[in-house]
Amino acid sequence: MLYRLIYTDSYVRRARKFLKKHPQIIGQYEKTLELLELNPHHPSLRLHRLQGQLNGLSSVSINMSYRIVLELLIQDGDIILVDIGNHDRVY
């Protein structure tokens, strides 16, 4: 099954700003998005549910320092991208 990534306007703004500051991870970022479309449960993404204020959302890793916060709607095949950044900023 191919999943559909949905880019919210706020996510696009955050991602553009984030990637401008961190151009060295663009390749890793693109690979993360490709894996999300193919299989959001791929082990290298380290998909996990969030708790507390972010309850209902999930997170995947771009690398050990950076994360993408997302809303994962498995039944519809939609993945809504919410936020991107380092661990401390997105959590």
C-alpha positions in Angstrom: 0.0 0.0 0.0 1.3 3.4 -0.9 0.5 6.1 1.8 -0.3 9.7 0.9 1.7 12.5 2.6 -0.3 15.6 3.3 1.7 18.7 3.7 -0.1 21.4 5.8 0.7 25.0 5.1 2.3 25.4 8.6 4.4 22.3 8.0 5.7 23.6 4.6 6.7 26.9 6.2 8.5 25.1 9.1 10.2 22.6 6.8 11.4 25.3 4.4 12.9 27.2 7.3 14.4 24.1 8.9 16.0 22.8 5.7 17.5 26.3 5.0 19.2 26.1 8.4 20.2 22.4 7.9 21.0 21.8 4.2 23.3 18.9 5.1 20.3 16.7 5.9 18.2 17.3 2.8 19.1 13.8 1.5 18.1 12.1 4.8 14.9 14.2 4.9 13.9 13.1 1.4 14.7 9.5 2.2 12.6 9.7 5.3 9.6 11.0 3.3 10.0 8.2 0.7 10.0 5.6 3.4 7.0 7.1 5.0 5.1 6.8 1.7 6.1 3.2 1.2 5.9 1.9 4.8 5.6 4.2 7.8 6.4 1.2 10.1 9.9 0.7 8.5 12.3 0.1 11.4 14.7 2.9 10.4 12.0 5.5 10.9 11.5 4.6 14.6 7.8 5.5 14.4 6.3 5.9 17.8 3.2 7.5 19.4 3.6 10.6 21.4 2.0 11.3 24.8 1.1 14.4 26.9 0.4 17.6 24.9 1.1 15.7 21.6 -1.2 12.8 22.4 -2.7 11.5 19.2 0.4 12.3 17.1 3.3 10.2 16.2 7.0 10.9 15.4 9.6 9.5 13.0 13.3 10.1 13.0 15.2 11.8 10.2 18.4 11.0 12.1 19.4 10.8 15.7 18.9 14.5 16.2 16.0 15.5 14.0 12.3 14.4 14.0 9.1 14.8 12.0 5.9 15.0 14.0 2.9 13.6 12.1 -0.7 12.5 12.4 -0.9 9.0 11.1 -4.3 7.9 9.8 -3.7 4.3 8.8 -7.3 3.5 7.9 -7.4 6.2 5.2 -3.8 5.8 4.1 -3.1 9.5 4.9 -0.1 10.8 6.8 -0.5 14.4 7.8 2.9 16.1 8.4 2.7 18.5 11.4 6.1 19.6 12.5 9.8 19.2 11.9 12.8 20.0 14.0 15.2 18.8 16.7 14.0 16.6 19.5 13.7 19.4 22.1 11.8 21.8 19.8 9.2 19.4 18.4 8.5 17.7 21.8 
